[in-house]
Amino acid sequence: MNPPSNKVFFDFCHIVTLANNHIFDQGIEGYTTTIDFLSTLKINYLGAGKNIDDARKPVIVELNECKVALLSYNCYSTNSFLNADSSNYGTAPLLYEFIEKI
C-alpha cells in the first residue's frame, strides 16, 4: 500500500469507529483495505470486525493513569444486514444483551 498523500491529516487521529452503515460499501475487500490503511498509520479502530467478538472488542486507552474502555455499536434495526455474527464480518450491533453485560 502506498503511503497516504494526506497523512498529516491523520497525525492527530488515534482511534476511529467503523460501526457505521458505510463500512462495507466496498465489500469485505474495502473493509480489509481500510483496516490495512489504519494499521499502517497505527490508528486503533473499533465497532466492526471479522466476527462478532472482533467487532465488539473495545479499545482501551489510559488517561491520567485511568483506563477507559471505548466501545462502538451500530443501530441494529436500521442496519441489521451489516451485523457481524460468530462467523461473518460485520459491525457490532447495538443490542440490549451486549450492553447489559458491560
LUMDRENRO-88939 format. One line per field, with one value per residue (C-alpha): residue number from 1; residue in one letter; chain; x, y, z. Coordinates in nm, 4 decimals. Example, Ala and Ser with C-alpha at 12.3 -4.5 7.8 and 13.67 -1.06 7.14 Angstrom:
2
torvex <- c(1;2)
filo <- c(a;s)
senu <- c(A;A)
px <- c(1.2300;1.3670)
py <- c(-0.4500;-0.1060)
pz <- c(0.7800;0.7140)
This chain:
102
torvex <- c(1;2;3;4;5;6;7;8;9;10;11;12;13;14;15;16;17;18;19;20;21;22;23;24;25;26;27;28;29;30;31;32;33;34;35;36;37;38;39;40;41;42;43;44;45;46;47;48;49;50;51;52;53;54;55;56;57;58;59;60;61;62;63;64;65;66;67;68;69;70;71;72;73;74;75;76;77;78;79;80;81;82;83;84;85;86;87;88;89;90;91;92;93;94;95;96;97;98;99;100;101;102)
filo <- c(m;n;p;p;s;n;k;v;f;f;d;f;c;h;i;v;t;l;a;n;n;h;i;f;d;q;g;i;e;g;y;t;t;t;i;d;f;l;s;t;l;k;i;n;y;l;g;a;g;k;n;i;d;d;a;r;k;p;v;i;v;e;l;n;e;c;k;v;a;l;l;s;y;n;c;y;s;t;n;s;f;l;n;a;d;s;s;n;y;g;t;a;p;l;l;y;e;f;i;e;k;i)
senu <- c(A;A;A;A;A;A;A;A;A;A;A;A;A;A;A;A;A;A;A;A;A;A;A;A;A;A;A;A;A;A;A;A;A;A;A;A;A;A;A;A;A;A;A;A;A;A;A;A;A;A;A;A;A;A;A;A;A;A;A;A;A;A;A;A;A;A;A;A;A;A;A;A;A;A;A;A;A;A;A;A;A;A;A;A;A;A;A;A;A;A;A;A;A;A;A;A;A;A;A;A;A;A)
px <- c(0.0000;0.1309;0.1640;-0.1382;-0.0741;-0.2687;-0.1044;-0.0692;-0.4487;-0.4271;-0.1452;-0.3963;-0.6144;-0.5515;-0.8885;-1.1744;-1.5088;-1.6089;-1.9596;-2.1465;-2.3667;-2.0929;-1.8029;-1.8950;-1.9962;-1.6992;-1.7479;-1.5010;-1.2152;-1.2929;-1.3115;-0.9756;-0.8171;-0.9445;-0.8026;-0.4660;-0.4609;-0.5421;-0.2843;-0.0166;-0.0874;-0.1069;-0.4664;-0.6838;-1.0312;-1.3436;-1.7029;-1.6522;-1.4588;-1.4191;-1.6781;-1.8926;-1.6152;-1.3758;-1.6421;-1.7268;-1.3646;-1.3031;-1.0124;-0.8530;-0.6920;-0.5178;-0.5880;-0.4165;-0.3464;-0.7126;-0.8006;-1.1060;-1.2681;-1.4193;-1.6979;-1.8784;-2.2062;-2.4258;-2.8048;-2.9447;-3.2829;-3.1679;-2.8541;-2.9221;-2.7846;-2.4413;-2.4355;-2.1419;-2.2080;-1.9920;-1.8532;-1.9186;-1.7699;-1.9854;-2.0462;-2.1180;-2.4984;-2.6407;-2.8277;-2.9518;-2.7925;-2.4482;-2.4929;-2.6303;-2.3036;-2.0978)
py <- c(0.0000;0.3447;0.5929;0.8242;1.1602;1.3348;1.1564;1.4850;1.4843;1.1601;1.2669;1.3797;1.0717;0.7757;0.5957;0.5653;0.3897;0.1607;0.0920;0.2759;0.1997;0.2586;0.0433;-0.2411;-0.0276;-0.1768;-0.5257;-0.7245;-0.6110;-0.2464;-0.3245;-0.5044;-0.2214;0.0197;-0.1984;-0.2221;0.1562;0.2202;-0.0341;0.1263;0.4585;0.2917;0.4078;0.1942;0.1035;-0.0467;-0.1320;-0.3726;-0.6911;-1.0350;-1.1742;-1.0565;-1.0952;-0.8916;-0.6270;-0.5885;-0.5710;-0.2479;-0.0121;0.0552;0.3949;0.5273;0.8841;1.0225;0.6699;0.5738;0.3054;0.3707;0.1138;0.2573;0.0670;0.1354;-0.0111;0.0264;0.0629;-0.2908;-0.2147;0.0232;-0.1617;-0.5241;-0.6513;-0.5263;-0.7110;-0.9391;-1.2860;-1.5750;-1.6442;-1.3357;-0.9908;-0.7013;-0.4241;-0.4598;-0.4425;-0.2307;-0.4979;-0.4758;-0.8117;-0.6738;-0.3511;-0.5408;-0.7395;-0.4226)
pz <- c(0.0000;-0.0852;0.1989;0.2053;0.0442;0.3197;0.6147;0.8038;0.8311;1.0285;1.2620;1.5246;1.4892;1.7206;1.7220;1.4716;1.4830;1.1997;1.3331;1.0611;0.7639;0.5040;0.6269;0.3900;0.0884;-0.0998;0.0442;0.2515;0.0278;0.1028;0.4731;0.4743;0.2746;0.5403;0.8209;0.6441;0.5979;0.9647;1.0799;0.8616;1.0329;1.3783;1.4239;1.6538;1.5319;1.6828;1.6007;1.3099;1.2560;1.1045;1.3501;1.6417;1.9005;1.6887;1.6180;1.9888;2.1055;2.2989;2.2538;2.5923;2.6454;2.9517;3.0576;3.3664;3.4967;3.4488;3.1952;2.9805;2.7511;2.4340;2.2600;1.9343;1.8126;1.5041;1.5024;1.4955;1.3409;1.0674;0.9646;1.0604;0.7286;0.8423;1.1750;1.2462;1.3834;1.5011;1.1538;0.9378;0.9011;1.0114;1.2587;1.6285;1.6605;1.9412;2.1338;2.4911;2.5774;2.4859;2.6809;2.9799;3.0015;3.0325)
